[in-house]
Amino acid sequence: MSWKEIFNERLLTAEEAVKKIKSNDRVVIGHAVGEPSYVVGKMVENKDQYENVEIVHMVAMGKGEYAQPGMEKHFRHNSIFVGACTRDAVSCGRGDFTPSFFYEVPRLFRTSMPVDVALIQVTPPDEHGYCSLGVSVDYTKTAAQEAKIVIAQVNDQMPRTMGDTFLHVSEIDCFVEHSAPIIELGAPKIGEIEKAIGENCASLVSDGDTLQLGIGAIPDAVLLFLKDKKDLGIHSEMFSDGVVELFEAGVVTNKKKTLHPGKMIVAFLMGSKKLYDFVNNNPMVEMYPVDYVNNPTVIMKNDNMVSINSCVQVDLMGQVCSESIGLKQISGVGGQVDFVRGVTMAKNGKSIMAMPSTAAKGTVSKIVPLLDEGAAVTTSRNDVDYVVTEYGVAHLKGKTLRDRARALINIAHPDFRDELVKEFEKRFSTKF
């Protein structure tokens, strides 16, 4: 059969496709803005036909209706990275959280978490019968390759991205055609605190460095202060619009990269239509599964690699919590530790933890004597390198507990330094 015959034979309505899901199945949903929201919505509408369907994914950018109260009989949410629409389900016991380094998630789908159904979103097939996964390759491609049944929402508004992003129509069991804009993110609000943090982070970046950046106000603020740099490169689990602006300004060229020179390497994308238009059919941007992009032994091949990640708390030993407030899971480890360890092994690598010095409108210090009871240690004190706030830079790698505590207190908010100094003097039996 030709690929066109295969496609037409497997073309279904969304209502027909979701009937392929059975009670007790494990359903993996494509990641972040790659979520096939139309098909997911039809699955939820068909809820009365299911019992105990396990829904697995990382960041959910859709409505997350399967995780809402009243769905317990039909769906059980299992998050690998808790997002806004699924946080309550995990906190209230309607859902679960599975800790995992991002680069190891594909391995879970090959081993301990076998996939029954993958719900993905793809481009229409090209002249050779290949569909691109567009903005979400990460774990999504592995889920599709491992699933017993693959249901794809075919969206002509999905950008066609390059790299290891393609599935042939013969690898997909059901096609549901539905055109819809890719979910967009609004620009984060960058205030004076974020600008100060961004400037401090940018001071650690040199011409020719390769960057890993997250998303949000702090990474975007860092980008504001990189416009005088030259020949920066990108190797990151994701990037957003700010990287496009640096490319257009001639700052990001990827020329000095020691791995994939001339290319931006990424596992998934989130941003505005400007970003999606930029990556569409752009051979400079190559997307790969996350067990390649985030593998520390791959990351380490990038000389002069700099990773910038955010966190919730840092204690005086340098332990970093980035995913919980006490026992409450609010996000996940994501790729933070993947990059911290890969960067540590890279030649001239630097890993940065960046955060405002306070939370709760200035009433709580984020540099603390001890992490909150029950808080997860995301990045260990042995791994942490630089910590940055709006008050400066603390370099912890190779420092004694006493020296790193002193360095952290010096970048804490002034309102909290006195009590941190008291803790320091009690703990180390010495004057600050």
C-alpha positions in Angstrom: 0.0 0.0 0.0 1.1 3.6 -0.6 1.4 5.9 2.4 -1.6 7.8 1.1 -3.7 4.6 1.2 -2.5 3.8 4.7 -3.3 7.3 5.9 -6.8 7.3 4.4 -7.5 3.8 5.7 -6.6 4.9 9.2 -8.4 8.3 9.1 -11.0 8.4 11.8 -13.2 11.0 13.7 -11.9 11.8 17.1 -15.0 10.1 18.6 -14.1 6.9 16.8 -10.4 7.1 17.7 -10.8 7.5 21.5 -12.9 4.3 21.5 -9.6 2.5 21.0 -8.8 3.4 24.6 -9.9 0.7 27.0 -10.4 0.6 30.8 -7.1 0.1 32.7 -5.0 1.4 29.8 -2.0 3.6 30.4 -2.3 6.6 28.1 0.7 8.9 27.5 -0.2 12.4 26.3 2.2 14.4 24.1 4.2 16.9 26.1 3.5 20.6 26.9 2.2 22.6 23.9 2.5 19.5 21.8 -0.6 18.1 23.6 -3.3 17.0 21.1 -6.0 19.0 23.0 -8.8 18.2 20.6 -8.4 14.4 21.0 -7.8 14.7 24.7 -11.1 16.6 25.0 -12.9 13.9 23.1 -11.4 11.2 25.4 -12.8 13.1 28.4 -16.2 13.3 26.7 -16.1 9.5 26.4 -15.3 9.1 30.1 -18.3 6.9 30.9 -16.8 4.1 28.7 -13.6 4.0 30.9 -12.6 2.9 34.3 -9.2 3.4 35.8 -7.4 4.8 32.8 -4.0 6.1 33.8 -3.1 9.4 32.2 0.7 10.0 32.1 2.6 13.1 31.0 4.8 15.9 32.2 3.8 19.6 31.8 0.1 19.7 30.9 -0.8 22.9 29.0 -4.4 22.0 28.2 -7.5 22.0 30.5 -6.5 18.9 32.4 -10.2 17.9 32.8 -9.3 14.3 33.4 -7.6 15.4 36.7 -10.6 17.3 38.0 -12.9 16.3 40.9 -15.5 13.8 39.8 -13.2 12.0 37.3 -11.7 9.6 39.8 -13.7 6.6 38.6 -12.6 7.1 35.0 -9.1 8.5 35.1 -6.1 8.4 37.4 -3.5 11.1 36.7 0.2 10.2 37.0 2.4 13.2 36.6 6.1 13.3 36.0 6.1 17.1 36.3 3.2 18.7 38.1 1.7 21.7 36.3 -0.9 24.3 37.1 -4.0 22.3 36.0 -2.8 19.0 37.6 -1.3 20.3 40.9 -4.5 20.1 42.9 -5.1 16.5 41.8 -1.7 15.4 43.1 -2.1 17.4 46.4 -5.6 16.1 47.0 -4.9 12.4 46.3 -6.8 12.2 43.0 -3.4 11.8 41.2 0.1 10.6 41.6 3.6 11.9 41.0 6.4 9.8 39.7 9.9 11.3 40.3 12.3 11.0 37.3 15.1 12.8 35.7 13.8 14.1 32.3 16.4 12.2 30.3 15.2 8.9 31.8 11.5 9.2 31.1 11.8 7.5 27.7 13.5 4.6 29.5 10.5 4.3 31.8 8.2 3.8 28.8 10.4 1.0 27.6 10.6 -0.7 31.0 8.5 -0.1 34.2 5.8 2.0 32.6 4.8 0.3 29.3 2.5 2.4 27.1 -0.9 1.2 25.9 -2.0 4.3 24.1 0.0 7.4 23.0 -2.0 10.5 22.1 0.2 12.8 20.0 0.0 15.7 17.7 1.8 15.8 14.3 2.0 17.7 11.0 0.3 16.4 7.9 2.5 13.8 6.2 5.0 15.1 3.7 5.5 13.8 0.1 7.2 10.7 1.5 4.6 9.9 4.1 6.5 11.3 7.2 4.8 13.4 9.9 6.8 15.6 12.1 6.2 15.8 15.9 6.8 19.5 15.6 7.2 21.3 19.0 7.4 18.1 21.2 9.8 15.3 20.5 11.2 14.9 24.1 9.5 11.7 25.5 6.7 12.0 22.9 8.5 10.1 20.2 9.5 7.3 22.4 5.9 7.0 23.8 4.7 6.7 20.2 7.3 4.1 19.3 6.5 2.0 22.4 2.7 2.3 22.4 0.4 -0.5 21.4 -1.9 2.1 19.8 -0.9 5.5 18.5 -3.6 8.1 18.0 -2.3 11.3 16.2 -4.1 14.6 15.9 -3.0 15.9 12.5 -2.7 19.6 12.6 -1.7 21.7 9.6 -0.8 24.5 12.1 2.0 22.4 13.7 5.4 23.6 12.6 7.5 21.0 10.8 10.7 20.7 12.7 14.0 19.0 11.7 16.1 16.4 13.4 14.8 13.1 14.9 11.2 14.3 14.8 9.6 12.1 12.2 7.2 9.2 12.2 6.0 7.4 9.1 2.3 7.1 8.6 2.7 3.3 8.9 3.9 3.8 12.6 0.6 5.5 13.5 -2.7 3.6 14.0 -5.3 6.4 13.9 -5.3 9.8 12.3 -7.7 12.6 13.4 -7.5 15.7 11.3 -8.1 18.9 13.3 -6.6 22.3 12.6 -6.0 24.5 15.6 -3.4 27.1 16.7 -0.5 25.7 18.8 -0.9 26.8 22.4 1.0 30.0 22.9 2.6 31.5 26.0 2.3 35.1 27.0 5.5 37.1 27.6 6.5 36.9 31.3 6.6 40.0 33.4 10.2 41.1 34.0 10.6 43.4 36.9 13.6 45.1 38.5 14.5 42.0 40.6 14.4 39.7 37.5 16.6 42.2 35.6 19.2 42.2 38.4 19.2 38.4 38.5 19.5 38.3 34.7 22.4 40.7 34.8 24.2 38.7 37.5 23.7 35.5 35.5 24.9 37.1 32.3 28.1 38.1 34.0 29.0 34.4 34.1 28.5 33.9 30.3 31.4 34.4 27.9 31.6 34.8 24.1 31.3 31.4 22.5 29.5 29.7 25.3 26.7 27.2 24.7 23.6 27.8 26.8 20.8 25.8 28.4 17.9 28.0 29.4 14.5 27.4 30.9 11.4 29.4 30.5 10.0 32.3 32.5 10.9 35.8 33.7 14.4 34.9 34.9 15.7 33.1 31.7 14.1 35.9 29.6 15.8 38.5 31.8 19.2 36.8 31.3 18.7 37.0 27.6 18.3 40.8 27.9 21.8 41.1 29.1 23.5 38.9 26.5 23.1 41.2 23.6 26.7 42.3 23.7 27.9 38.7 23.6 29.2 36.9 20.4 28.8 33.5 18.9 26.6 31.9 21.6 25.2 28.5 21.0 22.1 26.6 22.2 21.9 23.1 23.6 18.8 23.0 25.8 15.8 20.8 26.6 13.7 23.8 25.5 13.8 27.4 24.5 11.4 30.2 23.8 11.1 33.5 21.9 14.1 35.2 23.6 16.5 32.9 21.8 14.9 33.9 18.4 15.6 37.5 19.3 19.2 36.8 20.1 19.6 34.9 16.8 18.1 37.8 14.9 20.5 40.1 16.7 23.4 38.0 15.6 24.3 37.0 19.1 23.4 33.3 18.7 25.3 31.8 15.8 26.2 28.3 17.2 29.5 28.6 15.3 31.7 27.8 18.4 29.8 24.7 19.5 31.9 21.6 19.8 28.8 19.3 19.4 26.5 20.0 16.5 28.2 23.2 15.4 25.9 25.6 13.6 22.8 24.0 15.1 20.4 24.7 17.9 19.7 21.4 19.7 16.4 21.1 21.6 13.9 18.6 22.8 10.7 20.7 23.0 9.5 24.3 22.4 7.1 26.6 24.1 6.4 30.2 23.1 4.5 32.4 20.7 3.6 32.0 17.0 6.8 33.9 16.3 8.8 31.0 17.7 6.7 28.4 15.9 7.2 30.2 12.6 10.9 30.5 13.2 11.4 26.7 13.7 9.1 25.7 10.9 11.3 23.9 8.2 14.4 25.6 9.7 17.5 23.3 9.4 19.4 25.3 12.0 17.0 24.0 14.7 17.3 20.3 15.3 15.0 18.5 17.7 15.8 15.1 19.3 14.3 12.9 22.0 15.2 13.9 25.5 17.2 10.8 26.3 19.7 12.3 23.8 19.4 16.1 24.4 19.4 15.8 28.2 21.8 12.9 28.6 24.7 14.1 30.8 27.2 12.2 28.7 25.9 14.1 25.6 25.7 17.5 27.3 29.4 17.1 28.4 30.5 17.1 24.8 29.7 20.8 24.6 32.8 22.8 25.8 32.0 26.0 27.6 28.5 24.9 28.5 26.4 27.1 30.8 23.1 25.9 32.3 20.7 28.3 34.0 17.8 26.9 36.1 15.5 28.3 38.8 14.7 27.0 42.2 12.4 27.3 45.2 14.9 27.2 48.2 18.6 26.9 48.9 19.8 25.9 52.3 23.1 27.0 53.9 24.7 23.7 52.9 23.9 24.4 49.2 21.1 21.9 48.9 18.6 23.0 46.3 14.9 22.4 46.2 13.3 23.2 42.9 10.1 21.2 42.9 8.2 21.3 46.2 7.0 23.5 49.0 7.5 21.2 52.0 5.7 18.0 51.1 3.5 19.7 48.4 4.7 18.8 45.0 4.5 21.9 42.8 6.5 20.9 39.7 9.3 18.3 39.1 13.0 17.9 38.6 12.6 18.3 34.8 16.0 18.6 33.2 17.7 20.5 35.9 19.9 17.7 37.3 20.5 16.3 33.8 22.2 19.6 32.8 23.9 20.3 36.1 25.7 17.0 35.9 26.4 17.2 32.2 27.8 20.7 32.5 29.9 19.6 35.5 31.6 17.0 33.2 32.0 19.5 30.3 35.2 21.4 29.7 34.8 24.8 31.3 31.2 24.2 32.3 29.2 26.3 34.7 25.8 25.5 36.2 23.7 28.3 37.7 20.8 28.2 40.1 18.9 31.5 39.8 16.1 32.8 42.1 14.8 35.9 43.7 16.1 36.2 47.3 12.5 36.2 48.7 9.0 34.8 48.1 5.5 35.7 49.3 5.9 39.4 48.6 9.2 39.7 50.4 8.0 38.0 53.6 10.0 34.7 53.2 13.7 34.2 52.5 14.5 31.7 49.8 18.0 31.2 51.3 17.2 29.2 54.5 19.1 27.5 57.3 17.3 24.2 56.4 15.0 23.2 53.6 11.4 23.1 54.7 10.4 19.8 56.3 9.6 17.3 53.6 11.0 19.4 50.8 12.7 17.4 48.0 16.4 17.9 47.5 16.4 18.4 43.7 20.1 19.3 43.2 22.4 18.0 45.9 25.0 20.1 47.7 27.7 18.0 45.9 26.3 19.1 42.5 25.5 22.7 43.0 27.9 25.2 41.4 26.7 28.8 41.3 23.7 30.4 43.1 22.5 33.8 41.9 20.0 36.2 43.4 19.4 39.9 42.7 22.1 40.6 45.4 25.0 38.8 43.7 26.7 35.5 42.8 27.7 32.7 45.2 30.2 30.2 43.9 29.8 27.1 46.0 31.7 24.4 44.1 34.7 23.3 46.1 33.8 25.4 49.1 33.6 24.2 52.7 30.2 24.2 54.4 31.3 27.3 56.3 32.5 29.1 53.3 29.4 28.3 51.2 27.1 29.3 54.0 28.9 32.7 54.2 28.7 33.2 50.5 24.9 32.4 50.4 24.2 34.8 53.3 26.0 37.5 51.4 23.4 37.2 48.5 20.4 36.8 50.8 17.9 39.6 51.2 19.2 42.1 53.8 16.0 41.7 55.8 16.9 38.1 56.6 20.7 38.2 56.9 20.8 38.8 60.6 18.9 35.7 61.4 20.9 33.7 58.9 24.1 35.0 60.6 22.8 33.8 64.0 22.3 30.4 62.5 25.8 30.5 60.9 27.5 31.4 64.2 25.5 28.7 66.1 26.2 26.0 63.6 29.9 26.7 63.0 30.9 28.0 66.4 32.6 31.1 64.9 31.9 34.7 64.2 30.4 35.5 60.7 
